[in-house]
Amino acid sequence: MTISFLENAPLASLNSFGVMASAARLVTLDDSADVLEAIDASAAHGPRLILGGGTNLLFTADFEGTILRIQTTGRRILDERADGVLVEAEAGEPWDPFVQWTLAQGLCGLENLSLIPGSAGASPIQNIGAYGVEMRESFAGLTAIDLSSGAAREFAPEDCGLDYRDSLFRHPDGLRWLIVRVRFRLSREPRLRLDYGDLRAELERAGCDMPTPTDVASAVSAIRRRRLPDPAVLGNAGSFFKNPVVAKAQAQALCARYPGLACWPVQDGVKLSAAWMIERCGWKGAREGDAGVHAEHALVLVNHGHASGAQLLALAMRIRASVMDLFGVLLEPEPRII
Ligand SMILES: Cc1cc2nc3c(=O)[nH]c(=O)nc-3n(C[C@H](O)[C@H](O)[C@H](O)COP(=O)(O)OP(=O)(O)OC[C@H]3O[C@@H](n4cnc5c(N)ncnc54)[C@H](O)[C@@H]3O)c2cc1C
Protein backbone atom coordinates (compact mmCIF):
# COMPACT_ATOMS: atom_id res chain seq x y z
CA MET A 1 0.00 0.00 0.00
CA THR A 2 1.68 3.23 -1.12
CA ILE A 3 -1.15 5.62 -0.35
CA SER A 4 -2.45 6.73 3.02
CA PHE A 5 -5.82 8.01 4.14
CA LEU A 6 -6.16 10.87 6.58
CA GLU A 7 -9.15 10.49 8.89
CA ASN A 8 -11.27 13.46 10.00
CA ALA A 9 -9.45 15.64 7.52
CA PRO A 10 -10.03 19.40 7.85
CA LEU A 11 -11.16 21.01 4.59
CA ALA A 12 -11.01 24.75 5.33
CA SER A 13 -7.73 25.22 3.47
CA LEU A 14 -8.88 22.97 0.61
CA ASN A 15 -11.87 25.06 -0.54
CA SER A 16 -11.70 28.63 -1.81
CA PHE A 17 -14.71 29.72 0.29
CA GLY A 18 -12.57 28.79 3.31
CA VAL A 19 -15.56 27.20 5.03
CA MET A 20 -14.90 24.83 7.92
CA ALA A 21 -15.84 21.24 7.24
CA SER A 22 -14.16 17.89 7.49
CA ALA A 23 -14.03 14.66 5.53
CA ALA A 24 -14.26 11.27 7.20
CA ARG A 25 -11.30 10.22 5.01
CA LEU A 26 -9.08 12.01 2.54
CA VAL A 27 -6.36 10.76 0.28
CA THR A 28 -4.07 13.05 -1.71
CA LEU A 29 -2.98 11.56 -5.02
CA ASP A 30 0.11 13.04 -6.62
CA ASP A 31 0.95 10.06 -8.81
CA SER A 32 -1.59 8.80 -11.36
CA ALA A 33 -0.26 5.26 -10.78
CA ASP A 34 -1.92 5.39 -7.30
CA VAL A 35 -5.39 6.33 -8.53
CA LEU A 36 -6.63 2.75 -9.00
CA GLU A 37 -5.40 1.70 -5.58
CA ALA A 38 -7.18 4.66 -3.98
CA ILE A 39 -10.41 3.87 -5.84
CA ASP A 40 -10.19 0.29 -4.68
CA ALA A 41 -9.32 1.09 -1.06
CA SER A 42 -12.14 3.63 -0.75
CA ALA A 43 -14.87 1.48 -2.32
CA ALA A 44 -16.27 0.22 0.99
CA HIS A 45 -16.17 3.55 2.82
CA GLY A 46 -19.27 5.47 1.77
CA PRO A 47 -19.63 8.13 -0.91
CA ARG A 48 -16.61 9.52 -2.75
CA LEU A 49 -15.87 13.04 -3.84
CA ILE A 50 -13.17 14.07 -6.28
CA LEU A 51 -11.44 17.29 -5.27
CA GLY A 52 -9.23 19.45 -7.46
CA GLY A 53 -8.35 22.95 -6.28
CA GLY A 54 -11.65 23.31 -4.38
CA THR A 55 -12.47 26.57 -6.19
CA ASN A 56 -15.90 25.55 -7.47
CA LEU A 57 -17.64 23.80 -4.62
CA LEU A 58 -19.38 24.66 -1.38
CA PHE A 59 -19.25 22.31 1.60
CA THR A 60 -22.51 22.73 3.53
CA ALA A 61 -21.76 19.87 5.95
CA ASP A 62 -18.99 17.46 6.84
CA PHE A 63 -18.38 14.89 4.13
CA GLU A 64 -19.12 11.42 5.45
CA GLY A 65 -17.15 9.49 2.85
CA THR A 66 -13.75 9.62 1.16
CA ILE A 67 -12.32 12.61 -0.69
CA LEU A 68 -9.92 11.78 -3.51
CA ARG A 69 -7.77 14.90 -3.85
CA ILE A 70 -6.13 15.01 -7.26
CA GLN A 71 -2.69 16.61 -7.26
CA THR A 72 -1.06 14.77 -10.17
CA THR A 73 1.05 17.10 -12.30
CA GLY A 74 2.63 16.94 -15.74
CA ARG A 75 2.06 18.41 -19.19
CA ARG A 76 3.34 17.51 -22.60
CA ILE A 77 3.05 17.97 -26.36
CA LEU A 78 1.65 14.76 -27.88
CA ASP A 79 1.70 15.57 -31.59
CA GLU A 80 1.90 18.38 -34.07
CA ARG A 81 -0.21 18.37 -37.26
CA ALA A 82 -1.43 20.85 -39.83
CA ASP A 83 -4.61 21.42 -37.82
CA GLY A 84 -2.79 22.14 -34.58
CA VAL A 85 -0.70 20.88 -31.73
CA LEU A 86 -2.11 18.33 -29.31
CA VAL A 87 -1.17 18.99 -25.68
CA GLU A 88 -2.05 17.01 -22.57
CA ALA A 89 -2.16 17.88 -18.88
CA GLU A 90 -2.46 15.61 -15.86
CA ALA A 91 -5.66 16.36 -13.96
CA GLY A 92 -4.01 17.96 -10.94
CA GLU A 93 -1.94 20.36 -13.02
CA PRO A 94 -2.86 23.87 -11.84
CA TRP A 95 -4.80 25.54 -14.67
CA ASP A 96 -3.14 28.93 -15.00
CA PRO A 97 0.47 27.64 -14.98
CA PHE A 98 -0.65 25.15 -17.65
CA VAL A 99 -2.07 27.98 -19.79
CA GLN A 100 1.15 30.00 -19.38
CA TRP A 101 3.19 26.90 -20.35
CA THR A 102 1.16 26.49 -23.59
CA LEU A 103 1.89 30.13 -24.42
CA ALA A 104 5.60 29.60 -23.74
CA GLN A 105 5.46 26.74 -26.32
CA GLY A 106 4.16 29.28 -28.87
CA LEU A 107 0.64 27.82 -28.72
CA CYS A 108 -2.50 29.88 -28.88
CA GLY A 109 -6.10 29.14 -27.85
CA LEU A 110 -6.21 29.26 -24.05
CA GLU A 111 -4.96 32.82 -23.47
CA ASN A 112 -8.41 34.27 -22.65
CA LEU A 113 -8.76 31.62 -19.93
CA SER A 114 -5.69 32.87 -18.04
CA LEU A 115 -5.83 33.08 -14.26
CA ILE A 116 -8.96 30.98 -13.80
CA PRO A 117 -8.21 29.17 -10.54
CA GLY A 118 -8.38 25.41 -10.15
CA SER A 119 -6.98 22.36 -11.88
CA ALA A 120 -6.75 21.29 -15.52
CA GLY A 121 -8.74 18.13 -14.72
CA ALA A 122 -11.71 20.20 -13.55
CA SER A 123 -11.72 22.41 -16.66
CA PRO A 124 -14.23 20.24 -18.57
CA ILE A 125 -16.54 19.83 -15.56
CA GLN A 126 -18.25 23.15 -16.15
CA ASN A 127 -16.57 23.90 -19.50
CA ILE A 128 -14.71 26.85 -17.98
CA GLY A 129 -15.09 30.10 -19.82
CA ALA A 130 -13.98 33.70 -19.62
CA TYR A 131 -13.48 36.75 -21.84
CA GLY A 132 -15.61 35.35 -24.67
CA VAL A 133 -13.91 31.92 -24.88
CA GLU A 134 -14.84 28.49 -23.51
CA MET A 135 -12.44 25.61 -23.06
CA ARG A 136 -14.57 23.40 -25.35
CA GLU A 137 -13.35 25.46 -28.33
CA SER A 138 -9.91 23.82 -28.12
CA PHE A 139 -10.77 20.75 -26.06
CA ALA A 140 -9.59 17.50 -27.71
CA GLY A 141 -10.67 14.81 -25.25
CA LEU A 142 -9.87 13.29 -21.88
CA THR A 143 -9.06 10.08 -20.07
CA ALA A 144 -11.17 9.13 -17.06
CA ILE A 145 -11.51 6.20 -14.68
CA ASP A 146 -14.86 4.82 -13.58
CA LEU A 147 -15.03 4.93 -9.76
CA SER A 148 -17.45 2.03 -9.73
CA SER A 149 -15.36 -0.43 -11.79
CA GLY A 150 -11.86 1.02 -12.02
CA ALA A 151 -12.09 0.83 -15.83
CA ALA A 152 -10.42 3.56 -17.88
CA ARG A 153 -12.19 5.23 -20.79
CA GLU A 154 -11.18 7.72 -23.47
CA PHE A 155 -13.76 10.48 -24.01
CA ALA A 156 -13.89 12.38 -27.29
CA PRO A 157 -15.13 15.99 -26.99
CA GLU A 158 -18.56 14.99 -28.33
CA ASP A 159 -18.93 12.38 -25.54
CA CYS A 160 -18.61 14.98 -22.78
CA GLY A 161 -21.84 16.97 -23.24
CA LEU A 162 -20.03 20.30 -22.92
CA ASP A 163 -22.32 23.29 -22.82
CA TYR A 164 -22.42 26.69 -21.14
CA ARG A 165 -20.96 25.98 -17.65
CA ASP A 166 -22.09 22.40 -18.00
CA SER A 167 -21.00 18.90 -18.96
CA LEU A 168 -21.93 15.26 -18.48
CA PHE A 169 -19.65 15.29 -15.41
CA ARG A 170 -21.95 17.64 -13.46
CA HIS A 171 -24.90 15.29 -13.76
CA PRO A 172 -25.71 12.17 -11.67
CA ASP A 173 -24.65 9.84 -14.50
CA GLY A 174 -21.30 11.54 -14.87
CA LEU A 175 -20.21 11.84 -11.25
CA ARG A 176 -18.59 8.40 -11.30
CA TRP A 177 -15.83 9.53 -13.67
CA LEU A 178 -12.50 10.56 -12.23
CA ILE A 179 -10.72 12.58 -14.91
CA VAL A 180 -7.01 11.74 -15.00
CA ARG A 181 -5.84 13.64 -18.10
CA VAL A 182 -7.21 16.31 -20.44
CA ARG A 183 -6.15 17.23 -23.96
CA PHE A 184 -6.36 20.37 -26.09
CA ARG A 185 -5.70 21.03 -29.77
CA LEU A 186 -3.95 24.41 -29.93
CA SER A 187 -2.68 26.50 -32.78
CA ARG A 188 0.61 28.06 -33.76
CA GLU A 189 -1.38 30.67 -35.73
CA PRO A 190 -2.78 33.31 -33.36
CA ARG A 191 -6.54 33.78 -33.73
CA LEU A 192 -7.07 36.38 -31.07
CA ARG A 193 -10.47 37.03 -29.51
CA LEU A 194 -10.46 40.59 -28.24
CA ASP A 195 -14.08 41.69 -28.41
CA TYR A 196 -15.21 40.74 -24.92
CA GLY A 197 -15.70 43.46 -22.32
CA ASP A 198 -12.80 45.86 -21.99
CA LEU A 199 -10.08 43.48 -23.17
CA ARG A 200 -9.23 45.59 -26.23
CA ALA A 201 -9.15 48.77 -24.14
CA GLU A 202 -6.84 47.08 -21.62
CA LEU A 203 -4.46 46.11 -24.44
CA GLU A 204 -4.51 49.66 -25.80
CA ARG A 205 -3.75 51.04 -22.34
CA ALA A 206 -0.79 48.67 -22.16
CA GLY A 207 0.44 50.03 -25.52
CA CYS A 208 -0.13 46.78 -27.48
CA ASP A 209 -1.27 47.77 -31.01
CA MET A 210 -0.33 44.34 -32.42
CA PRO A 211 -1.01 42.06 -29.44
CA THR A 212 0.41 38.56 -29.18
CA PRO A 213 -1.40 35.72 -27.35
CA THR A 214 0.91 36.39 -24.39
CA ASP A 215 -0.15 40.06 -24.36
CA VAL A 216 -3.78 38.91 -24.28
CA ALA A 217 -3.04 36.58 -21.36
CA SER A 218 -1.35 39.43 -19.49
CA ALA A 219 -4.26 41.79 -20.16
CA VAL A 220 -6.84 39.22 -19.05
CA SER A 221 -4.79 38.52 -15.91
CA ALA A 222 -4.46 42.23 -15.13
CA ILE A 223 -8.22 42.81 -15.45
CA ARG A 224 -9.00 39.74 -13.35
CA ARG A 225 -6.54 40.75 -10.61
CA ARG A 226 -8.15 44.18 -10.41
CA ARG A 227 -11.74 43.00 -10.50
CA LEU A 228 -12.07 39.68 -8.75
CA PRO A 229 -11.59 39.09 -5.03
CA ASP A 230 -8.59 36.90 -4.26
CA PRO A 231 -9.87 33.83 -2.38
CA ALA A 232 -6.72 33.92 -0.23
CA VAL A 233 -7.96 37.26 1.11
CA LEU A 234 -11.75 36.95 0.84
CA GLY A 235 -13.26 33.47 0.50
CA ASN A 236 -15.29 32.98 -2.69
CA ALA A 237 -15.83 30.62 -5.63
CA GLY A 238 -16.07 33.18 -8.43
CA SER A 239 -19.54 33.56 -9.92
CA PHE A 240 -22.06 31.80 -7.73
CA PHE A 241 -24.86 31.68 -10.32
CA LYS A 242 -24.89 30.89 -14.02
CA ASN A 243 -26.38 33.45 -16.37
CA PRO A 244 -29.85 31.98 -17.03
CA VAL A 245 -30.98 31.18 -20.56
CA VAL A 246 -34.68 31.89 -21.20
CA ALA A 247 -37.01 31.71 -24.21
CA LYS A 248 -36.86 34.63 -26.64
CA ALA A 249 -40.40 35.80 -25.83
CA GLN A 250 -39.69 35.91 -22.09
CA ALA A 251 -36.42 37.79 -22.70
CA GLN A 252 -38.20 40.34 -24.91
CA ALA A 253 -40.84 40.96 -22.25
CA LEU A 254 -38.20 41.35 -19.52
CA CYS A 255 -36.00 43.66 -21.60
CA ALA A 256 -39.01 45.84 -22.45
CA ARG A 257 -39.81 46.14 -18.77
CA TYR A 258 -36.19 46.49 -17.59
CA PRO A 259 -34.26 48.33 -20.31
CA GLY A 260 -30.93 48.03 -18.43
CA LEU A 261 -31.06 44.23 -18.34
CA ALA A 262 -28.11 42.90 -20.38
CA CYS A 263 -28.91 39.94 -22.61
CA TRP A 264 -27.19 37.98 -25.37
CA PRO A 265 -28.83 35.76 -27.99
CA VAL A 266 -27.56 32.16 -27.76
CA GLN A 267 -28.39 29.01 -29.68
CA ASP A 268 -31.34 27.89 -27.56
CA GLY A 269 -32.76 31.23 -26.37
CA VAL A 270 -31.46 34.39 -24.74
CA LYS A 271 -28.91 34.57 -21.93
CA LEU A 272 -29.65 37.16 -19.25
CA SER A 273 -27.24 38.86 -16.87
CA ALA A 274 -27.71 37.22 -13.47
CA ALA A 275 -25.53 39.93 -11.90
CA TRP A 276 -27.84 42.68 -13.15
CA MET A 277 -30.94 40.98 -11.77
CA ILE A 278 -29.30 40.28 -8.39
CA GLU A 279 -28.13 43.88 -8.13
CA ARG A 280 -31.59 45.12 -9.08
CA CYS A 281 -33.01 43.05 -6.21
CA GLY A 282 -30.74 45.02 -3.86
CA TRP A 283 -28.26 42.27 -2.96
CA LYS A 284 -24.97 43.82 -4.12
CA GLY A 285 -22.78 44.37 -1.04
CA ALA A 286 -25.39 42.76 1.27
CA ARG A 287 -24.15 40.89 4.31
CA GLU A 288 -25.80 38.41 6.68
CA GLY A 289 -23.31 37.63 9.43
CA ASP A 290 -20.13 36.61 7.63
CA ALA A 291 -21.95 35.49 4.48
CA GLY A 292 -22.16 38.24 1.92
CA VAL A 293 -22.40 39.44 -1.66
CA HIS A 294 -19.30 41.18 -2.97
CA ALA A 295 -19.60 44.97 -3.03
CA GLU A 296 -18.34 45.18 -6.64
CA HIS A 297 -19.77 41.91 -8.00
CA ALA A 298 -23.35 40.93 -7.38
CA LEU A 299 -22.59 37.46 -8.76
CA VAL A 300 -19.82 36.67 -6.27
CA LEU A 301 -20.80 35.37 -2.82
CA VAL A 302 -18.11 35.88 -0.21
CA ASN A 303 -17.12 34.56 3.19
CA HIS A 304 -16.10 37.53 5.33
CA GLY A 305 -14.60 35.25 7.95
CA HIS A 306 -16.46 32.47 9.64
CA ALA A 307 -19.55 31.89 7.50
CA SER A 308 -20.51 28.25 7.30
CA GLY A 309 -21.38 26.61 4.02
CA ALA A 310 -24.99 26.33 5.19
CA GLN A 311 -25.13 30.10 5.83
CA LEU A 312 -23.68 30.85 2.40
CA LEU A 313 -26.18 28.48 0.81
CA ALA A 314 -29.08 30.03 2.74
CA LEU A 315 -28.05 33.48 1.46
CA ALA A 316 -27.80 32.11 -2.08
CA MET A 317 -31.29 30.64 -1.83
CA ARG A 318 -32.74 33.96 -0.61
CA ILE A 319 -31.10 35.72 -3.56
CA ARG A 320 -32.50 33.12 -5.90
CA ALA A 321 -36.01 33.49 -4.44
CA SER A 322 -36.01 37.26 -4.82
CA VAL A 323 -34.83 37.04 -8.45
CA MET A 324 -37.63 34.54 -9.07
CA ASP A 325 -40.18 36.87 -7.43
CA LEU A 326 -39.17 39.95 -9.39
CA PHE A 327 -38.17 38.51 -12.77
CA GLY A 328 -39.75 35.03 -12.84
CA VAL A 329 -36.31 33.60 -13.70
CA LEU A 330 -34.68 30.66 -11.92
CA LEU A 331 -30.98 31.03 -11.11
CA GLU A 332 -28.86 27.91 -11.04
CA PRO A 333 -25.75 27.74 -8.81
CA GLU A 334 -22.44 27.32 -10.60
CA PRO A 335 -20.41 25.66 -7.79
CA ARG A 336 -21.20 22.11 -6.78
CA ILE A 337 -23.08 22.11 -3.47
CA ILE A 338 -21.84 19.30 -1.22
C1 LIG B 1 -11.90 33.89 -7.94
C2 LIG B 1 -12.50 32.84 -8.84
C3 LIG B 1 -12.70 33.14 -10.17
C4 LIG B 1 -13.24 32.18 -11.04
N1 LIG B 1 -13.43 32.51 -12.35
C5 LIG B 1 -13.94 31.59 -13.20
C6 LIG B 1 -14.12 31.92 -14.59
O1 LIG B 1 -13.78 33.01 -15.04
N2 LIG B 1 -14.68 30.98 -15.39
C7 LIG B 1 -15.04 29.74 -14.92
O2 LIG B 1 -15.54 28.94 -15.73
N3 LIG B 1 -14.87 29.41 -13.63
C8 LIG B 1 -14.32 30.28 -12.76
N4 LIG B 1 -14.15 29.96 -11.43
C9 LIG B 1 -14.58 28.63 -10.96
C10 LIG B 1 -13.42 27.58 -10.89
O3 LIG B 1 -12.19 28.20 -10.88
C11 LIG B 1 -13.46 26.61 -12.05
O4 LIG B 1 -14.71 25.98 -12.13
C12 LIG B 1 -12.38 25.51 -11.94
O5 LIG B 1 -12.35 24.74 -13.12
C13 LIG B 1 -12.57 24.60 -10.73
O6 LIG B 1 -11.41 23.80 -10.62
P1 LIG B 1 -11.07 23.05 -9.27
O7 LIG B 1 -9.89 22.17 -9.56
O8 LIG B 1 -10.88 24.02 -8.17
O9 LIG B 1 -12.36 22.16 -9.06
P2 LIG B 1 -13.02 21.75 -7.65
O10 LIG B 1 -13.64 22.96 -7.05
O11 LIG B 1 -12.06 20.99 -6.83
O12 LIG B 1 -14.16 20.78 -8.15
C14 LIG B 1 -15.25 21.29 -8.89
C15 LIG B 1 -16.06 20.09 -9.40
O13 LIG B 1 -15.26 19.35 -10.31
C16 LIG B 1 -15.10 18.00 -9.83
N5 LIG B 1 -13.74 17.59 -10.17
C17 LIG B 1 -12.60 18.27 -9.88
N6 LIG B 1 -11.54 17.60 -10.38
C18 LIG B 1 -12.02 16.50 -10.98
C19 LIG B 1 -11.43 15.39 -11.66
N7 LIG B 1 -10.11 15.29 -11.84
N8 LIG B 1 -12.25 14.42 -12.14
C20 LIG B 1 -13.58 14.47 -11.99
N9 LIG B 1 -14.21 15.50 -11.33
C21 LIG B 1 -13.43 16.49 -10.84
C22 LIG B 1 -15.39 18.05 -8.35
O14 LIG B 1 -15.83 16.79 -7.87
C23 LIG B 1 -16.46 19.13 -8.29
O15 LIG B 1 -17.70 18.57 -8.64
C24 LIG B 1 -13.59 30.90 -10.54
C25 LIG B 1 -13.38 30.60 -9.18
C26 LIG B 1 -12.82 31.56 -8.35
C27 LIG B 1 -12.56 31.22 -6.90
Ligand as a Chemical Component Dictionary entry (heavy atoms), coordinates in Angstrom:
data_LIG
# 
_chem_comp.id                   LIG 
_chem_comp.type                 NON-POLYMER 
_chem_comp.pdbx_formal_charge   0 
_chem_comp.three_letter_code    LIG 
# 
loop_
_chem_comp_atom.comp_id 
_chem_comp_atom.atom_id 
_chem_comp_atom.alt_atom_id 
_chem_comp_atom.type_symbol 
_chem_comp_atom.charge 
_chem_comp_atom.model_Cartn_x 
_chem_comp_atom.model_Cartn_y 
_chem_comp_atom.model_Cartn_z 
_chem_comp_atom.pdbx_ordinal 
LIG C1  C1  C 0 -11.898 33.895 -7.940  1  
LIG C2  C2  C 0 -12.497 32.845 -8.843  2  
LIG C3  C3  C 0 -12.700 33.144 -10.174 3  
LIG C4  C4  C 0 -13.243 32.178 -11.038 4  
LIG N1  N1  N 0 -13.427 32.505 -12.353 5  
LIG C5  C5  C 0 -13.938 31.591 -13.202 6  
LIG C6  C6  C 0 -14.121 31.923 -14.588 7  
LIG O1  O1  O 0 -13.779 33.010 -15.043 8  
LIG N2  N2  N 0 -14.682 30.980 -15.393 9  
LIG C7  C7  C 0 -15.041 29.743 -14.924 10 
LIG O2  O2  O 0 -15.540 28.941 -15.729 11 
LIG N3  N3  N 0 -14.869 29.407 -13.632 12 
LIG C8  C8  C 0 -14.321 30.283 -12.760 13 
LIG N4  N4  N 0 -14.154 29.958 -11.434 14 
LIG C9  C9  C 0 -14.581 28.626 -10.959 15 
LIG C10 C10 C 0 -13.416 27.576 -10.892 16 
LIG O3  O3  O 0 -12.186 28.196 -10.880 17 
LIG C11 C11 C 0 -13.463 26.605 -12.053 18 
LIG O4  O4  O 0 -14.713 25.976 -12.135 19 
LIG C12 C12 C 0 -12.378 25.514 -11.937 20 
LIG O5  O5  O 0 -12.353 24.741 -13.116 21 
LIG C13 C13 C 0 -12.570 24.598 -10.734 22 
LIG O6  O6  O 0 -11.412 23.798 -10.616 23 
LIG P1  P1  P 0 -11.066 23.049 -9.273  24 
LIG O7  O7  O 0 -9.886  22.166 -9.561  25 
LIG O8  O8  O 0 -10.884 24.016 -8.174  26 
LIG O9  O9  O 0 -12.361 22.156 -9.057  27 
LIG P2  P2  P 0 -13.017 21.752 -7.652  28 
LIG O10 O10 O 0 -13.639 22.960 -7.047  29 
LIG O11 O11 O 0 -12.055 20.986 -6.828  30 
LIG O12 O12 O 0 -14.163 20.783 -8.150  31 
LIG C14 C14 C 0 -15.252 21.286 -8.888  32 
LIG C15 C15 C 0 -16.060 20.092 -9.403  33 
LIG O13 O13 O 0 -15.263 19.351 -10.306 34 
LIG C16 C16 C 0 -15.102 17.997 -9.834  35 
LIG N5  N5  N 0 -13.736 17.591 -10.167 36 
LIG C17 C17 C 0 -12.604 18.274 -9.879  37 
LIG N6  N6  N 0 -11.539 17.602 -10.376 38 
LIG C18 C18 C 0 -12.022 16.497 -10.977 39 
LIG C19 C19 C 0 -11.428 15.394 -11.663 40 
LIG N7  N7  N 0 -10.110 15.289 -11.836 41 
LIG N8  N8  N 0 -12.247 14.416 -12.144 42 
LIG C20 C20 C 0 -13.581 14.471 -11.994 43 
LIG N9  N9  N 0 -14.208 15.497 -11.330 44 
LIG C21 C21 C 0 -13.429 16.491 -10.841 45 
LIG C22 C22 C 0 -15.388 18.048 -8.347  46 
LIG O14 O14 O 0 -15.834 16.790 -7.865  47 
LIG C23 C23 C 0 -16.463 19.129 -8.295  48 
LIG O15 O15 O 0 -17.703 18.566 -8.644  49 
LIG C24 C24 C 0 -13.595 30.902 -10.539 50 
LIG C25 C25 C 0 -13.377 30.602 -9.179  51 
LIG C26 C26 C 0 -12.822 31.558 -8.350  52 
LIG C27 C27 C 0 -12.562 31.217 -6.905  53 
# 
loop_
_chem_comp_bond.comp_id 
_chem_comp_bond.atom_id_1 
_chem_comp_bond.atom_id_2 
_chem_comp_bond.value_order 
_chem_comp_bond.pdbx_ordinal 
LIG C1  C2  SING 1  
LIG C2  C3  SING 2  
LIG C2  C26 DOUB 3  
LIG C3  C4  DOUB 4  
LIG C4  N1  SING 5  
LIG C4  C24 SING 6  
LIG N1  C5  DOUB 7  
LIG C5  C6  SING 8  
LIG C5  C8  SING 9  
LIG C6  O1  DOUB 10 
LIG C6  N2  SING 11 
LIG N2  C7  SING 12 
LIG C7  O2  DOUB 13 
LIG C7  N3  SING 14 
LIG N3  C8  DOUB 15 
LIG C8  N4  SING 16 
LIG N4  C9  SING 17 
LIG N4  C24 SING 18 
LIG C9  C10 SING 19 
LIG C10 O3  SING 20 
LIG C10 C11 SING 21 
LIG C11 O4  SING 22 
LIG C11 C12 SING 23 
LIG C12 O5  SING 24 
LIG C12 C13 SING 25 
LIG C13 O6  SING 26 
LIG O6  P1  SING 27 
LIG P1  O7  DOUB 28 
LIG P1  O8  SING 29 
LIG P1  O9  SING 30 
LIG O9  P2  SING 31 
LIG P2  O10 DOUB 32 
LIG P2  O11 SING 33 
LIG P2  O12 SING 34 
LIG O12 C14 SING 35 
LIG C14 C15 SING 36 
LIG C15 O13 SING 37 
LIG C15 C23 SING 38 
LIG O13 C16 SING 39 
LIG C16 N5  SING 40 
LIG C16 C22 SING 41 
LIG N5  C17 SING 42 
LIG N5  C21 SING 43 
LIG C17 N6  DOUB 44 
LIG N6  C18 SING 45 
LIG C18 C19 SING 46 
LIG C18 C21 DOUB 47 
LIG C19 N7  SING 48 
LIG C19 N8  DOUB 49 
LIG N8  C20 SING 50 
LIG C20 N9  DOUB 51 
LIG N9  C21 SING 52 
LIG C22 O14 SING 53 
LIG C22 C23 SING 54 
LIG C23 O15 SING 55 
LIG C24 C25 DOUB 56 
LIG C25 C26 SING 57 
LIG C26 C27 SING 58 
# 
